[in-house]
């Protein structure tokens, strides 16, 4: 499973799980509270068939990402999204967010 390390908590890595399918212009999906990347599968499959590269991640403390006791705020969520975007070297990405994921995206985009 693909992960990107975004920091440390109590000496242990904070790893963010992500799905990355296809080629083309990237669309990055950020899920709501308390969901996971899996909740975007239908949308990801639709846009994958349209020729896009689709990416969704499990926010820290959610799904397959590291369960952290801290960092559950928009500053950390946006920094984690920035780390994922840099790790995947995404250019011209479209960002889609639902609920908390919408706040994460808005905070990331500034």
N, C-alpha and C positions, 0 to 999 in steps of 0.2 A: 504494500500500500504506500502511496506517495505522501510524504510529510515535508514540511518546512519548519525548521526550528526558529522560533521568534524571540526567545529569551530563556531565562531561568527563574525558577522559584524553589527556594530551599535547596539549592545546588543541583536540582534536576531540570532537564530540558523541558521547555514548553513547546510541544510539537503540534502543528496545525495540519490536520488531514485535509486532503483535497482530491477532487476528481478533475481530470483534464482530458477532454475528448475532442478529437477532430483537428482540423486546420482551418485557416481563414481568420477573419476578424474575430477577436476574442469577445465573448460576453461572460462577465463574471457575476455569479448569483450569490447573494448574501441572504441567509435564511433568518426567519423570525425566532423569537423566544418561545418555547424551549425546543425548537426543531433541530434539523440537521441538513446536511447537503442532500440527503436522499429525497427530501421534500421537493426538490427542483427537478427530479428525473424526467417527468413528462415534458416540461419546458425545455430541458436540455436536449432530449431526443428530438423534439420538434425543430429546434434551431440547428442541431447537428445535421439533420436532413436538408436544411436550407443552405448548408455550406459554411456554417460558422464553427469556430473553436469555442467550446463551452467549458466553463470552469465553475465549480462550486466547492466551498470549503465548510468544514465543521468549525464553528467559532470555538475559541478556548472554552473549556468547560462543557462542551456539547459533543454528542456523537463519539467519534473515534479520536478526537483531539484530546490533549492532556486535560485532565480534570484539575483545575486550579482553584485555590482558595481565594485568590485576589485577582485584580485586573479586570473585573467585570464592569467596565465603564467605557464610554465612547472613545476616550483617548487611546486605551489599549486595543479596543476592537479595530479602530482605524489604523493604528500602527501595525497590527497583525495583518490587516488587508494590504497595507503598503509593503510589508515584507513578502507576502505571497506574490503580489504584483511584480516586485523586483526580482524575486526568485525565478519566476516564470518569464521574465523579460517581456512583459506585455506592453504592447504599443497600440494606441488607438482603441483601447478597450471600452466597451459599453458596460456600465455597472447597473445591476438590477437588485433592488433590495425589497424585502417584505418585512413589515413591522420593525422590530429592532434592527434588522438588516438594512432597512431604509435609512435609519439614523446613522448606522455605521457607514454606509455609502456617502451620505451627505457630509458627515464629519471628515471622511477620507478626502472627498473632493474639495472640501473647504468652502 
